[in-house]
Amino acid sequence: MSSSPASSHRSLRTIGLCFIVALLEGLDLQATGVAAPHLVREFALDSAALGWVFTAGLIGLLPGAVVGGWLADRFGRKCVLISAVVLFGLFSLLTAHSSSYEQLIAARLITGLGMGAALPILIAMSSEVATADLRNMAVSLTYCGVPLGGACAALIGMFSVGGEWRLVFYVGGIVPLFVAVLLLIWLPESKTSGLQRLTLAESASELFGRRRGFTTLLLWCSCFCTLTILYMLLNWLPTLLTERGLSRLDAAAIQVLFNLGGVGGSLVAGRLMDKGRSMLAVLLAYPGMLVALAALGQAELLQAMYFAGLLAGACAVGGQLILYALAPRIYPGDVRATGVGVAVAVGRLGSMSGPLLAGQMLAGGAGVSGLLLAASPIVLLAAGAAATVLQRD
């Protein structure tokens, strides 16, 4: 991805390592959703309490993304990324050993801090090592690790012997600790020499300087709305499908298809953006999301549900990839990870709101169809904000 073979090898290795970390993050993000039916029985949870289990990890993602991005800009990407990977690995293991509801909430909260810090660094690093004509694809290749990790989590849930819910957290805890060693050995430090070492307040003000303020706000709005939908589906999809009468195996299969669709959607969106057709990517992702939500709520045939799950993943993850690929282009190098981190953090507010709102609506008797119908205006707002950012880019 660069003129020199040695440099190209380093770039590919960096993107590969970023992909692996993203895959582990995707696995851990969806682990709670996969384990949810077992957690309900183990800890005697109702829908509202389960919503807080989902939300606890997402709460940690928010400060993790802001502080992790800023620390990476100030002290270097490599050391902060390794620390983040170790943190979410250790506390994923502790999730498996939680003996009370309070311990479960605390473990997911701190796991979220590590995952939140990692993602903006992965996006910034993959964008920085790629050539201009492949930059969006590099971000796509990294980010598609997230839905692939989610698919791995769903597969682990499908084949867990005797319904052992802790297995997905063991995998999500032990493997990151091994990967942290690989990062220490093989990951190059990003080139931060010559960049300003800004304080957190200076970095935040720079996001609104040089006529970037309105674009930043639009990016935040679209991230918030898109992640509201994405994480509502990531966390509640198995439960929503079983409430519609599907078997556990069919619900898990649709969840796998959701994540595989996310991989395809991410790669297609990145390729379209590298070809200068970013607006087409938006026009495919967000209307497709509306169709998929309607089908998940109304379709009767199992095959239609499979297709709806695939389409929902492609459009929701593809839409988020568009925003993650746009963010590094908006900000200069000395605040790039901070800018991406704050955008991710604002999106995490949506990712917290989605599962929590879904839990409250279902507890109030809204039903699956009512919940998915209520999501439609959020999709339209996300589409409008993303399209306006593209017009200003």
Phi, psi and omega per residue, in radians:
M1 nan 0.255 3.103
S2 -2.528 2.994 -3.048
S3 -1.193 -0.647 -3.101
S4 -1.604 2.427 3.139
P5 -1.011 -0.710 -3.141
A6 -1.119 -0.736 3.134
S7 -1.170 -0.672 3.103
S8 -1.088 -0.725 3.119
H9 -1.098 -0.745 3.120
R10 -1.112 -0.698 3.138
S11 -1.112 -0.815 3.129
L12 -1.102 -0.689 3.117
R13 -1.131 -0.715 3.119
T14 -1.095 -0.801 3.127
I15 -1.119 -0.680 3.099
G16 -1.081 -0.766 3.111
L17 -1.154 -0.707 3.095
C18 -1.083 -0.683 3.105
F19 -1.071 -0.763 -3.118
I20 -1.092 -0.755 3.115
V21 -1.129 -0.715 3.102
A22 -1.084 -0.677 3.103
L23 -1.070 -0.771 3.124
L24 -1.150 -0.639 3.101
E25 -1.149 -0.733 3.108
G26 -1.085 -0.682 3.094
L27 -1.074 -0.809 -3.085
D28 -1.256 -0.596 3.104
L29 -1.079 -0.638 -3.085
Q30 -1.674 -0.075 -3.104
A31 -1.033 -0.701 -3.113
T32 -1.163 -0.679 3.087
G33 -1.105 -0.704 3.122
V34 -1.137 -0.717 -3.093
A35 -1.459 -0.106 -2.982
A36 -0.930 -0.852 -3.127
P37 -1.037 -0.588 3.114
H38 -1.314 -0.644 3.108
L39 -1.112 -0.655 3.112
V40 -0.997 -0.762 3.141
R41 -1.306 -0.720 -3.068
E42 -1.128 -0.720 -3.043
F43 -1.949 0.131 3.116
A44 0.954 0.985 -3.066
L45 -1.692 2.504 2.919
D46 -1.637 -3.118 -3.066
S47 -1.069 -0.719 -3.116
A48 -1.151 -0.741 3.130
A49 -1.156 -0.663 3.091
L50 -1.133 -0.639 3.072
G51 -1.025 -0.630 3.108
W52 -1.246 -0.529 3.053
V53 -1.128 -0.795 3.067
F54 -1.039 -0.770 -3.004
T55 -1.275 -0.513 -3.097
A56 -1.007 -0.818 3.114
G57 -1.110 -0.632 -3.121
L58 -1.262 -0.540 3.062
I59 -1.065 -0.731 3.118
G60 -1.130 -0.508 -3.135
L61 -1.089 -0.553 -3.023
L62 -1.173 -1.066 3.106
P63 -1.130 -0.526 3.103
G64 -1.051 -0.759 -3.114
A65 -1.161 -0.768 -3.112
V66 -1.154 -0.937 -3.060
V67 -1.235 -0.690 3.130
G68 -1.090 -0.754 3.102
G69 -1.086 -0.753 3.141
W70 -1.176 -0.758 3.108
L71 -1.053 -0.658 3.131
A72 -1.154 -0.681 3.081
D73 -1.172 -0.597 -3.025
R74 -1.513 -0.689 -3.006
F75 -2.039 -0.056 -3.138
G76 1.922 2.499 -3.034
R77 -1.228 -0.690 -2.940
K78 -1.104 -0.927 -3.046
C79 -1.148 -0.636 -3.140
V80 -1.215 -0.692 3.127
L81 -1.114 -0.784 3.138
I82 -1.064 -0.756 3.115
S83 -1.062 -0.710 -3.136
A84 -1.140 -0.731 -3.133
V85 -1.125 -0.757 3.102
V86 -1.080 -0.710 -3.109
L87 -1.104 -0.867 -3.090
F88 -1.295 -0.405 3.033
G89 -1.177 -0.829 -3.114
L90 -1.079 -0.751 -3.051
F91 -1.442 -0.278 2.925
S92 -1.179 -0.717 3.051
L93 -1.060 -0.722 3.139
L94 -1.168 -0.508 3.055
T95 -1.018 -0.749 -3.122
A96 -1.114 -0.406 -3.088
H97 -1.851 0.263 3.096
S98 -1.181 2.344 -3.124
S99 -1.932 -0.022 3.114
S100 -2.570 2.867 3.113
Y101 -1.049 -0.700 -3.126
E102 -1.132 -0.724 3.102
Q103 -1.155 -0.648 3.099
L104 -1.082 -0.784 3.118
I105 -1.078 -0.808 -3.112
A106 -1.108 -0.738 -3.134
A107 -1.116 -0.723 3.133
R108 -1.200 -0.601 3.130
L109 -1.082 -0.833 -3.080
I110 -1.315 -0.564 3.008
T111 -1.010 -0.719 3.128
G112 -1.098 -0.599 3.093
L113 -1.029 -0.798 -3.138
G114 -1.158 -0.770 -3.141
M115 -1.146 -0.672 3.132
G116 -1.103 -0.680 3.135
A117 -1.209 -0.560 -3.044
A118 -1.259 -0.765 -2.931
L119 -1.061 -0.860 3.136
P120 -1.080 -0.541 3.102
I121 -1.190 -0.735 3.109
L122 -1.046 -0.771 -3.133
I123 -1.150 -0.785 -3.130
A124 -1.117 -0.782 -3.093
M125 -1.152 -0.767 -3.128
S126 -1.171 -0.578 3.088
S127 -1.211 -0.656 -3.072
E128 -1.270 -0.557 -3.060
V129 -1.506 -0.196 -3.082
A130 -1.577 2.677 2.997
T131 -1.262 2.813 -3.014
A132 -1.025 -0.631 -3.068
D133 -1.380 -0.130 3.123
L134 -2.190 0.232 -3.031
R135 -1.111 -0.782 -3.121
N136 -1.196 -0.618 3.090
M137 -1.161 -0.630 3.093
A138 -1.083 -0.765 3.079
V139 -1.117 -0.688 3.111
S140 -1.068 -0.817 -3.117
L141 -1.072 -0.673 3.077
T142 -1.170 -0.878 -3.011
Y143 -1.223 -0.469 -3.140
C144 -1.178 -0.202 2.984
G145 -1.080 -0.512 -3.112
V146 -1.131 -0.948 3.097
P147 -1.158 -0.553 3.069
L148 -1.114 -0.687 3.060
G149 -1.099 -0.676 3.069
G150 -1.097 -0.683 3.090
A151 -1.118 -0.698 3.088
C152 -1.064 -0.719 3.112
A153 -1.081 -0.746 3.137
A154 -1.124 -0.700 3.113
L155 -1.135 -0.704 3.084
I156 -1.063 -0.716 3.101
G157 -1.114 -0.648 -3.135
M158 -1.158 -0.659 -2.993
F159 -1.886 0.215 3.087
S160 -1.100 2.223 -3.102
V161 -1.210 2.164 3.084
G162 1.158 0.379 -3.138
G163 1.157 0.585 -3.123
E164 -1.290 1.756 -3.019
W165 -1.250 -0.353 -3.084
R166 -1.273 -0.343 -3.043
L167 -1.018 -0.746 -3.094
V168 -1.117 -0.547 3.113
F169 -1.377 -0.522 3.035
Y170 -1.124 -0.803 3.114
V171 -1.090 -0.778 -3.132
G172 -1.234 -0.147 3.120
G173 -1.850 -0.724 -3.072
I174 -1.329 -0.779 -3.076
V175 -1.069 -0.749 3.103
P176 -1.016 -0.555 3.138
L177 -1.189 -0.625 3.037
F178 -1.213 -0.712 -3.129
V179 -1.138 -0.586 3.106
A180 -1.028 -0.617 3.087
V181 -1.161 -0.715 3.102
L182 -1.112 -0.695 3.094
L183 -1.079 -0.720 3.141
L184 -1.080 -0.661 -3.078
I185 -1.431 -0.784 -2.900
W186 -1.874 -0.383 -3.055
L187 -1.363 2.139 3.083
P188 -1.318 2.649 3.045
E189 -1.283 2.422 3.106
S190 -1.206 2.724 -3.092
K191 -1.405 1.731 -3.136
T192 -1.943 -0.025 3.107
S193 -1.173 2.450 -3.129
G194 1.548 -0.219 3.091
L195 -1.536 2.645 3.135
Q196 -1.217 2.479 3.065
R197 -1.709 1.498 -3.014
L198 -1.486 2.610 2.988
T199 -1.238 2.935 3.142
L200 -1.064 -0.718 3.131
A201 -1.149 -0.723 3.114
E202 -1.126 -0.708 3.116
S203 -1.114 -0.742 -3.139
A204 -1.104 -0.738 3.138
S205 -1.171 -0.527 3.130
E206 -1.167 -0.445 3.116
L207 -1.142 -0.399 -3.139
F208 -1.853 -0.074 -3.129
G209 -1.390 2.956 3.063
R210 0.923 0.757 3.035
R211 1.085 0.531 3.087
R212 -1.730 -0.040 -2.988
G213 -1.050 -0.890 -3.091
F214 -1.162 -0.695 3.097
T215 -1.082 -0.729 3.103
T216 -1.051 -0.772 -3.134
L217 -1.135 -0.710 3.103
L218 -1.120 -0.742 3.096
L219 -1.041 -0.773 3.128
W220 -1.069 -0.763 -3.118
C221 -1.059 -0.821 -3.119
S222 -1.167 -0.697 3.079
C223 -1.062 -0.767 -3.131
F224 -1.038 -0.876 -3.067
C225 -1.207 -0.715 -3.111
T226 -1.149 -0.735 -3.140
L227 -1.270 -0.429 3.020
T228 -1.011 -0.829 -3.135
I229 -1.235 -0.817 -3.062
L230 -1.026 -0.803 -3.056
Y231 -1.421 -0.415 2.971
M232 -1.075 -0.757 3.128
L233 -1.244 -0.767 -3.125
L234 -1.004 -0.713 -3.041
N235 -1.561 -0.615 -2.997
W236 -1.815 -0.138 -3.042
L237 -0.987 -0.835 3.129
P238 -1.022 -0.728 -3.131
T239 -1.191 -0.735 3.126
L240 -1.071 -0.719 -3.107
L241 -1.211 -0.709 3.115
T242 -1.176 -0.557 3.075
E243 -1.189 -0.429 3.054
R244 -1.446 0.030 3.046
G245 1.741 0.086 3.129
L246 -1.349 2.652 3.076
S247 -1.264 2.850 3.117
R248 -1.050 -0.655 -3.125
L249 -1.194 -0.742 3.113
D250 -1.137 -0.714 3.111
A251 -1.088 -0.726 3.115
A252 -1.153 -0.663 3.114
A253 -1.109 -0.711 3.109
I254 -1.167 -0.613 3.093
Q255 -1.144 -0.667 3.059
V256 -1.100 -0.773 3.121
L257 -1.102 -0.650 3.078
F258 -0.983 -0.803 -3.096
N259 -1.277 -0.660 3.074
L260 -1.148 -0.664 3.032
G261 -1.063 -0.638 3.100
G262 -1.082 -0.662 3.086
V263 -1.075 -0.878 -3.140
G264 -1.074 -0.765 3.134
G265 -1.097 -0.685 3.121
S266 -1.106 -0.806 -3.113
L267 -1.187 -0.716 3.120
V268 -1.127 -0.761 3.135
A269 -1.087 -0.763 3.131
G270 -1.099 -0.716 3.137
R271 -1.165 -0.735 3.092
L272 -1.054 -0.693 -3.135
M273 -1.184 -0.692 3.084
D274 -1.142 -0.451 3.104
K275 -1.518 0.086 3.133
G276 1.364 0.373 -3.100
R277 -2.060 0.830 -3.090
S278 -1.108 -0.660 -3.121
M279 -1.134 -0.630 3.079
L280 -1.091 -0.665 3.102
A281 -1.045 -0.746 3.106
V282 -1.118 -0.745 -3.094
L283 -1.214 -0.388 3.048
L284 -1.471 -0.720 -2.991
A285 -1.225 -0.891 -2.943
Y286 -1.379 -0.759 3.000
P287 -1.082 -0.625 3.073
G288 -1.074 -0.603 3.108
M289 -1.120 -0.699 3.114
L290 -1.098 -0.762 3.119
V291 -1.076 -0.765 -3.102
A292 -1.131 -0.729 3.127
L293 -1.102 -0.732 3.120
A294 -1.097 -0.727 -3.125
A295 -1.167 -0.704 3.119
L296 -1.085 -0.546 -3.126
G297 -1.504 -0.440 -2.974
Q298 -2.083 -0.445 -3.032
A299 -1.085 2.499 -3.128
E300 -1.836 -0.628 -3.121
L301 -1.293 2.431 3.141
L302 -1.077 -0.695 3.133
Q303 -1.090 -0.646 3.098
A304 -1.158 -0.640 3.097
M305 -1.149 -0.678 3.074
Y306 -1.053 -0.819 -3.134
F307 -1.128 -0.680 3.135
A308 -1.104 -0.694 3.098
G309 -1.126 -0.741 3.106
L310 -1.087 -0.806 -3.128
L311 -1.153 -0.710 3.130
A312 -1.056 -0.761 3.114
G313 -1.122 -0.787 -3.121
A314 -1.049 -0.752 -3.047
C315 -1.382 -0.728 -3.115
A316 -1.211 -0.811 3.135
V317 -1.255 -0.677 3.074
G318 -1.060 -0.708 3.090
G319 -1.089 -0.721 3.121
Q320 -1.200 -0.631 3.093
L321 -1.064 -0.695 3.099
I322 -0.956 -0.780 -3.115
L323 -1.218 -0.714 3.138
Y324 -1.180 -0.564 3.087
A325 -1.305 -0.546 3.112
L326 -1.240 -0.681 -2.997
A327 -0.977 -0.818 -3.140
P328 -1.124 -0.419 3.127
R329 -1.297 -0.419 -3.062
I330 -1.364 -0.558 -2.954
Y331 -1.976 2.542 3.089
P332 -1.266 2.954 -3.002
G333 -1.027 -0.623 -3.046
D334 -1.310 -0.206 3.040
V335 -2.279 0.308 -3.049
R336 -1.123 -0.895 -3.132
A337 -1.152 -0.582 3.074
T338 -1.135 -0.806 3.132
G339 -1.068 -0.792 3.086
V340 -1.114 -0.737 -3.107
G341 -1.085 -0.744 3.139
V342 -1.201 -0.679 3.079
A343 -1.076 -0.767 3.084
V344 -1.072 -0.724 -3.113
A345 -1.132 -0.741 3.096
V346 -1.112 -0.696 3.047
G347 -1.056 -0.611 3.134
R348 -1.127 -0.472 3.019
L349 -1.043 -0.704 3.055
G350 -1.171 -0.677 -3.127
S351 -1.182 -0.466 3.027
M352 -1.331 -0.707 -3.073
S353 -1.165 -0.695 -3.065
G354 -1.027 -1.011 3.137
P355 -1.080 -0.679 -3.107
L356 -1.182 -0.774 3.108
L357 -1.092 -0.732 3.123
A358 -1.072 -0.748 3.120
G359 -1.057 -0.766 -3.123
Q360 -1.189 -0.698 3.140
M361 -1.163 -0.725 3.123
L362 -1.176 -0.680 3.090
A363 -1.120 -0.511 3.114
G364 -1.467 -0.002 3.067
G365 1.568 0.349 -3.112
A366 -1.153 -0.572 -3.100
G367 1.456 2.871 -3.075
V368 -1.127 -0.835 -3.106
S369 -1.092 -0.735 3.138
G370 -1.116 -0.681 3.126
L371 -1.122 -0.829 -3.097
L372 -1.205 -0.578 3.077
L373 -1.143 -0.670 -3.140
A374 -1.143 -0.339 -3.128
A375 -1.371 -0.285 -3.021
S376 -1.050 -0.805 3.120
P377 -1.074 -0.534 3.117
I378 -1.158 -0.675 3.103
V379 -1.100 -0.765 -3.127
L380 -1.112 -0.708 3.114
L381 -1.126 -0.730 3.109
A382 -1.065 -0.743 -3.134
A383 -1.100 -0.789 -3.128
G384 -1.092 -0.741 3.135
A385 -1.157 -0.740 3.141
A386 -1.115 -0.734 3.133
A387 -1.106 -0.661 3.138
T388 -1.208 -0.661 3.063
V389 -1.039 -0.754 3.135
L390 -1.097 -0.693 3.129
Q391 -1.137 -0.515 -3.129
R392 -1.562 -0.219 -3.044
D393 -1.245 nan nan
